[in-house]
Amino acid sequence: KPFWFRPSQVHTTMEPEAVLKPPPPPTSLGHRRRRRCRKKALDELLSCKPADGDALPRRAYTLDQHCMLGRLPDLLANKVASYCALAFGDASDEVEACISAAARACPDGLRVKELLETFEAYREIAAFAHTAGKVRPLDTIYDMACGHGMLGALLAYRFPKRQVVCVDTERRPIFDAFVNAFREFGHAAEGEDAPMSNLSFEEGDALKVPLSPACMVAAVHACNDLARHIIEAARAATAAWAVLPCCIRAGTYLPCRAAGTLLDDDDAKHVLYCGVVAGMFEAEAIHAIDKRITNRNIIICGGLRLQSYAASKFMQSCGRSSESPSSERNCLTPVRPGDEVV
């Protein structure tokens, strides 16, 4: 069974007792083992050297943004698709077939760098969406400035009972290739006529989409000040949000420029700006994906209105944290003009 268990996938010849038997509860040991397995697989995929003949094209420190999955040798392309299935979740082999089919349909529409960073970002954003659904009603997820729409497609497949809307100014052929591939090779959830029946695409301005408190907004690589506008729109609607900022212009979040050695350290400057974003908008989860894929690798999530660090930790650990939500006061004390800082 896939890791979130789609009932329609259970073979009809199984004994009723086997069908109704609940899966064992998740354990932190199992989670750590799966994480180590994914890390090992990613290390093997990214650590190959050009001399080996099966290395992914790279820039100085990250993957080459021009490398297309559909133009790679079959063996290497299969390795990439296989890792994507592992990154999506245990027993999700159909995802490998979906990725391969989409690449065949659009050989020049699926960049390896975008593919891997989307799957890595998806894991954290999906986890936060799961957390958000425990805190408040969550019926719709928006993939804003979606580009290829892969993040929205993965979220729609992961959450078949929630509506997922991809929003961008143009609908790319690769989006339809993803949808067609999942409908051919994916598994329909209980009550679905076909996979992805909960996914739609809206062409237009992401900032003009009406939001509600029962929605979540996600944006991966929303450039310059677009990430800030998306967060502000979500907060105005009291909606949950998750962003992976891309290029951040000086002056977008701070009234000063980063100077000194930061001028020549682009990575440190980006981490600094992301920290400012997290503090400014009261982030409740911060993650980083592997820098070998992209150096714009910080994911920031918020909007749940959790009252303390302990509450956030308890909620995101699925109740496994040793601290109760009320065991700690909010560690952030507002500092107002005129206050004496000790």
N, C-alpha and C positions, 0 to 999 in steps of 0.2 A: 504493500500500500504506500502511496505517497506520504510525505511527512505530515500533511494536514488531513489525510484520509477523506477521499471522495467516495461516498457509499456506492455510487453507480459503477465503480470499478471492481467491486467484489464479484467473483465468478459465481454464477447462479447454481453451480453444482456443489458449492460448499455446504457443510452442515449448518443449520440455523444457529447452533450454539457458537460456531466459529464466526458467523457474521455479526452476532450480537455482542460478542466478547469485546469489552472496551480495551483500547491499547494501553500499555503501561504508562504511568505518569512520567513526564520528562524528568531527567535528573541532570544536575550540574556536571557530573562525570561524563554523561553521554554528550552533553553540549560541548564540553572541552575536547572530547575525542573527535567529534565531527569538525570542530574548528581546526584542530591539528591536521586532520585529513585534508581539509580544503587548503590549508596553508602549504602542506607538502605538495599537493597537486599544482598549486599556483607557482611555487618555487620551481618545480620541474618544467613548467611551461615557459616561465620567464627567464630561467637561467641558462638556457641553451645558447651556445656560442655560434656565430656564423660559420665557423669551421666545421661544426657538426652537421651542417646541411639542413637542419630543421629549426632554425632560430627565427623568431619573429623579428621583422625589421624594426630598428630602434633609432631614436635620436641619441643625444649624449646621455641622457639619464632616464628617459621615458620612451614609451612605444611611439613608433612613427605614426603620425595621424593620417597619413595617406595610404596606409596598408589596408587593402580590401580583403575581406574573408573569402569572397568568391574568386579571387585571383591567386590564393595561396595553393601550394601543392596539396593534393588530397589528404595525405597523411597528417600534415600540419593543421589543415583546416579541421579535420576530424578531432584532433587533440583540443583545439580551441572550443569546438562545439561540445565535446565531452566534458570539459571543465565547466562550461556554462550550465550543463545539466546538474553537475555536482553542486555548483554554487546556488542553484535554485532550491535544491532540497533533496533529501534522500529519496531514492526510488522514483526519480523523475526523468527516466531515460527518454520519454517522449519529447522532452525539451530539446535534447540533442537533435532529434529528427526535425523538429520545427525550425531550429536555427539553420541547419544545413539546407532545408527546403527554401527558406527565405533567401539565403545567399545564392542559391541556384537561380531563383526567380529574378533577383536583382544583383548581378555580380559586382556592380559598381555602386551599390547603395548601402553597403554594410561595412563600416570601418571597424577593424579589430579593436582599436583603442576605445572607440565609443561602445562597442559591444561589451568589453570586459568591465569598463568603468560603470556602465549601466547595471550590469548584474551585481557588481559589488555594492553600488549605491542602493539597488533594489532591496538587498538583504536588510540593510539598516532601516530604510524607509518603510518596508513592509512590517518590520518588527515594531516600529513606532506607531504605525497604523493599527496594529493589533492592540497595542497599549491604549491608544486613543479610544478604541472601541469598547474598552473596559471602563473608561472614565465617563464617557458620554455617548449618546447615539451618534453613529457614523454611517450615513447612507450613501455618500458620494465622495469619490476621490478624483481630484483634478491633476492631470499631468500638464502643467503650464509650460509654454514655449517648448513643446515636446519634441520638435525636430522629427526624428524617425519614429517617435511614438513607442519605442521599445519598452520604456519604463511603464507606461500606461498598460501595454499589453500584458506584461508580467504581473502587474497588480490586479488586472482584471481576471487573470487565470488563477491567481492566489486567493482572491476574494470574490467568488462567483455570486455571492448574495448582495454585493454592493455595486452600485453603478460607478463606472470609471469613464471619465471624459478626457480625451486628449485635445489640447487646444494649441493651435499655432496658425500663422497667417497662410500657410500652404500645406496641403495634404500630400505627402511624398508617396511614391509608389512602394517604397519599402514598408510603409505602414500596412498597406493592403496585403503585401507579401507575408508579413507576420501573421495577420489575421487569418489569411487563407491556410497558412501552414498549421496554425494551432487548431483550426477547424478540421483539417485533414488528419493530423496526427495526435492532437490533444484528446483529453478525456472530458466529457461533459459531466458537470456536477448533477446531483440529484435535482430534478425539476427543470433542467436545461434541455432544450431540443438540440443544441449544439454548443460547443465551447465558445466563449467570448461573446455570448449573447448580451452580456452586460456592458460591453465596450462600445463607445461611440467617439466620433471625431467632430470637433467644432472649429471651423475656420474663422479666424478673427483675432481681435486684440485680447490678449490674456487679461489685461487690466480692466476690461469692460464686462467680464463674466460676473454675473450676480452670485455672491457667495452666501452661505447660511451657516449657522453654528453647527449644523449636523454634517459638515463637509470637512475634508482635509485637502490642502493644497501642497503639491510637490513641484519642485523645479530643479532640474539638474543642468548645470552650466548655463544659468541665466546670466548673461554678461552685464558688466558694468553696474548701473544702478537698477536694473530690472529686478534682481533678487530682492533689493530693499523694497521696491514698490509692491512686489508680490507678498512679502511678509507683512507690510503695512496694511494691504488690502485684507489679508487673512485676519489680522488682529482686529481690524475695524469690524469684521463680521463675527468675531470671537470664534474663529475656526482654527483647527490645528494646521500646522505647516511644517514643511521640511524642505530645505534648500541645500544645494551643493554649489556655492558661489564660484564663478569663473574669474575673469579679469575684474579687478576692483580699482576704479580710478581714485587717485588722490582727491580728497575732499568729499567723497561719497559718505563716509561715516565719521571722519575726524576733521576738525577745523585746522589741521596742520599737516605738513608733509612728513613722511618718514625720512630721516636724514642719517648722516654718519655712515657706518658700514651697512646699514639697511638699504642704502641706495644701490649697492651692488649685490645684495642678497635677496633675490626675488622670492624665494621660497619662505624665508623668515618673515618677510614683509606680508606675504599672503596669510600666513598663520596669525600674525599680529592682527591684521584686519578682520579675520574670521573670529578671533577672540573678542574684538570690539563688537562685532555683530551679535555674538552670543550674549554678551553682557547687556547691550542696548535693548535687545528684544526678549530678555529673560528666557534664554534657551533652557530646555529640560533634558536634552540629550545631545551629545557631541561625539561624532565618530570620525575616523579617518580610514580611507582605503589605501591600498598599497601604492606607494609613491613611484614604483617602477612602471605603473600603468599611466598615471597622470600626477603632475605636481600640484594640480588644483583638486585636492583630495579630501577636503574637510566637509563633513555633512553636519548641518545644524538643524535641530528640530525643536519645536515649542508649540505653545498655544493651548496646553491642557490645563493651565492655571493651577498646577500643583503648588502647594504652599511651602514646601521645604525640600531640602536635599534628601532627607530620609523618606519622604513620601514618594519622590521620584525614583529613588533606589528600590523601594519596596514594590512599586508598581511595575517597573521594568524588569524586575527579577521574577515576575510571575508569583510574587508572594513568598519566594524562597529566601529573601533577605532576613538576616537575623534581627534587624531593627524593625520595629513596628512603625507605621507612618507617623505616629504621634510622639515618637521617642526623641525627636530632635526639633528644636525651634529653627526657624529659617536662619541660616548662617549669614545671610546678606542683610546688613543694616544700612538703610539709606543714609547718605551723608548730604546734608543741606548746607547752603551757603551760610557761613557764620559759625558752623559747628566746629568744635575743637577736635582735631584728629590726634589720637594718642598713639 
